[in-house]
Amino acid sequence: MSVDVEIERIVRDHQVVLFMKGTRAAPQCGFSARACDILDEYLDEYATVNVLADPRIREGIKEFSKWPTIPQLYVQAKFVGGSDIIHEMTETGELAEVLGTQRIALESPEIELSKSAENAFLKFWEAEGDSEEPVVRLTIGSSWEPLLDLDQIRPGDVVVDVGEMDIVMTRSSARRANGVKIDFVDRGGQSGFKVDIPLRPPMVNQLTVDDLKAWMDQGKPHLLIDVRTDAERATAKIEPSVVLDDALRAQLDEMDRAQTLVFYCHHGSRSQQAASHLLKMGFRDVHNLQGGIEAWSMHVDPDVPRY
């Protein structure tokens, strides 16, 4: 099947599909994350295609749409645009018309701020703030990693009054923020903010090659799974590891969902997809090897061939 035929099938099989770098749960570039954040405000479900997992699709989609950058949004098999255009259409109201739906109704999230966190914010605000009332921005992106910063209220922000200050956020962050608890803790002589996000789904953990080596040295129980092709595995592999074939898939169906799984490929993209699939199967301790076998060869074991 030619790449054009494959892309044509994808855009016709899905009412809304975003060609992006990474996945909806784990975008791998800021523009793709921004596009997902916007679509999340309108749709509970839409399809995504990780172009990093298939070089043919990555280059083919650019030729297919005559558009040089990624992400790319298609609605009802028609090309809509990239991240900037999607954002502009949100501002003008055009995106709602194209998607055929309005923004999902949003209630102001409930956020709990500890006294220690409040005091820390007030202290920082006195040193750096430039307005009368303290404003703290909470960002929870598609990766569910929280970010806190002193800021100001911007048009379109969701504003939550927590007493001595306002916590502000974009609509996409607000959808993920209900029940958030913010604390300021001191552990081992180091202090910092701790953000608990109850709505955060199980996530694929990103494991460095150094951490994997430490696990091996310590004898930490885990199953290392290779998702590459047979030809790649014949060229180089990390030992001990097992290949993701039909026999292993059958074993995974019956395996304890508490089992620690680590996936690897050449650079980390295909293994991210495989790890995400295992999360959907109910596994709770799933890891993707950052940089894949390439990083392992460069930083841990130079005897493993690079290709």
N, C-alpha and C positions, 0 to 999 in steps of 0.2 A: 504494500500500500504506500503510495507517495505521501509525502508530508502534507501537501496541499489537501489531498483527499481526507487524510486523518484529521486535520484542523477543521475542514468543512464539516465532518461528522460531529466533532466536538461541539462546535458552535450551534449546530442544528439540534443536537440532542439535549441541550440545556437552554432554558429560557434566559438565564443570566449566568455568564461565565467570565471569570477574571483570569487572564494569563498573567502570572506573577512570579517573583523570585521568592521561593519558600512556599509555605502553606498558610492557610488562614490562621491556624493556631500559632505558627512560628514563621512570620515573614522574615526574609533575609535581606531586605533593603528598606530604607525609610520610605521610599515612594510606594512600594507595595503595601507596607504597613498602613500608610495614610489612606490608600484606596480601600483597604479592608475596613478601616475605622469608619469611613464614610458609608460604605455599603451596609455595615452592621447597624447603622442608624435606621435603615429602611427595610432590611430583609433578615429574617431568621435563618433562611437557607439560601445558598447560592453555590454554584460550582466554582472550583479554582483548579488551575493547572500549574504545577511547579515547573517552570521552564528550565530550572537548573538541573532537573533530573533527566532531561533529554535534550542534548545539543541540537538535534534536528528540529525540535519544536521551537527552541529558543531562537534559532535563526530563521526558521520557516515562518513563524508568526509575523516577523517584521516584513517579510516579502509579501505575505498573504494580505496584510492590512495596508501596506505601503506606509507604515509608521515605524520610525527608527528606534523607539524606546519601549521599555517595559516598566510598569504593568500596562495591559490593554484590556479594556472592558467591552464585552459584546452582550447585547440584549436583543433577543429574538433574532439571532443570527446576523445582526447588524453591528458594525464597529461603532463604538461610542467615543472612545478617546482614552487618554492616559490619565495619570494622577492629577495633574493641574487642571485638565478640562473637567474631570469629574468634580473637583472642588468648585470650579467656577459655576458649573451647572447646579450645584447645591445652593450656591448663593442666589442664583436667579430663579430657582424653583423648577428649572428644566429637568433636573434629574428625577424628581418625583413623577413628572409626566412620562418620561422615557421608561421608568421602571413600572409605572402604572400603580403606584402606591405612595401613600404619604409616609412621613417619618413615623416610626413606631412611637406610640405614646410613652412619655417618660415621666415618672414620678420622682420628686426630689429624694435622693438616697439618704438613708440614716447613717450618720458617721459619729463614732465615739472617739473623743479626744481626751487622753489622760491628762491629769494635772501636770505631770512632769513634762509632757510634750507641749502643753500650753505654755508653761514657763520658759521652755527652751525657745519656742517660736517668738515669744515676746522679747526675750533677750536678744535674739538675732535681729528682730525687727527694730529695736531701739538703736542697734548699731548700723543697720543698713537701710531700713525702711524710709520711703520718701513721701508717704501719705499718712493721714491721721489714723486710719483704722488698719490694723494688720490684715493682710490678705495672703493666704497660703494657697498655692496651686498644687492640686493633686492630679497626677497623670497616671492612668493605668492603660497602657497600650495593648495591642493585640497579643503581645507576648506575656501579658499580665504582670510585668515587672513594674512596681510602683516607683514614682519619682515625686519628690516634694521640693518645692522651691518658693521663695518669697516672690510675689508678683503683684499684679493689679487686675481688677475685673475688666474683662474684654467683652465686646458684643457677642451675644449668643451663649455666654457662659451659664452654667448651672451654679447657683450660689447657695451654700449651706451655712447658716449661722450657727456657730458652735460656742457662742458666748462672747468671749473677749476678741474674737476674730471671725473672719469669713474664710471658708474653704471653697475655692472655685475650681471648676473643671469643665472640660468640653462635654458635649452630650455623650460622645462615645465612651469617655472615661466614666461618666456618671452611671451609665448602664451597667458597669462592672463594679460600682463602688458601694452598693447597698450593704450595710452591715460592717463596713470597714472600721477597724480599730487602730488608732495611731497612738503609739507610746514612745517614750524616750527612755532608753535603758543604758545601764553601765555594766559591762561585762569584761572582766579581766583588765580593768583599767582603761578600756576603750568605750566610749559612749557614742550613741547614735540613735536615729529614729527606727522604730520597728513598726511595720505596717502589716496587719493581718487582713487578708482578703478572703472572706468566706465563700464568695461565688467563684473563686478561681478553680477551674477544672484540673484534673490530673494532667501534669505536663511532662513532656519528654525532657529529662535532665541532660544538660550538655556536659560530657565528661572529657577532661583533657587527657592527652596521652600520658602525661606524667602521673596523673591520678590513677589511670588504669594500670600503669607499671607498679605503682604503690600497692594497689589492690592485689596484684599477682604476687608481689613479694610478701605481703602480709597473709596471703592465703584466704582473702575475703571471698566467700562464695558468690559466684556469678556465672552466667552463661554468655560467652562471647560468640556472636553470630555474624557471619560474613554474608552480605547480600549481593556480592558482585557475581560476575559471570564465571563460568568454569575456566575460561581462558585467562581471565585476570588472576584467579586463584592459583592457577598453575604457574603463573609468573612470580607471584609474591603472596604471602599470607602471614598473619599473626598467629603464633601458636601459644596456647592451645585455642583453637576456635573451630566452630562447626559451620557448615554451609546451610543456607536457608533453602532447602529443597522440599519436595513433597513429603518425605519421611519426617523431617523436622516439623513441618507445618502440622502434621497429624499429631505429633507429640505435644506441640504447643496447645492444641485444642484441649488436651487432657491435663495440662500442667497446672500446678498451684499458682494462682494469680499473684501470690506474694513473691514469686521467684524474681531475682534480680537479673535483668536482661540488658546486655550491651550490644548495640548494633554498629557495624562499621562497613564502609565501602571505600572508594578511592579517595574522595575528598569530604564526604559527610552529607551529601544531599540525598542520595538514594536511601542511605541508612536512616535519615531523619523521617522519610516517608514510611519506611518499614516500622520504625519505632512508634510513629503516630498510629499506625494501624493496630499495633499490639495494645496500645492504650485503649482503643475502642473495643478490644476484645476483653478488657477488664483487668489487664495487668497494671500494677500500681507502682512498680519500681523499674522504670524503663529509662535507658540512657542511650544517647547518641555520641559516638566518638568524634570529637571535634577535629576537623582536618583529615579524618580517615587514616588509611594506611600510609598516605603520603607524609602526614605529620609524624606518624610512628617511625618511619624510616629516617626522617630528618632529625628527630629529637630524642629518640629512645634507642632504636636498634638499626644502625647504618648497614648491617649485614642483610637486612630485608631489602630486596631490589626495588628501586623506584622505576616507574614507567609512565 
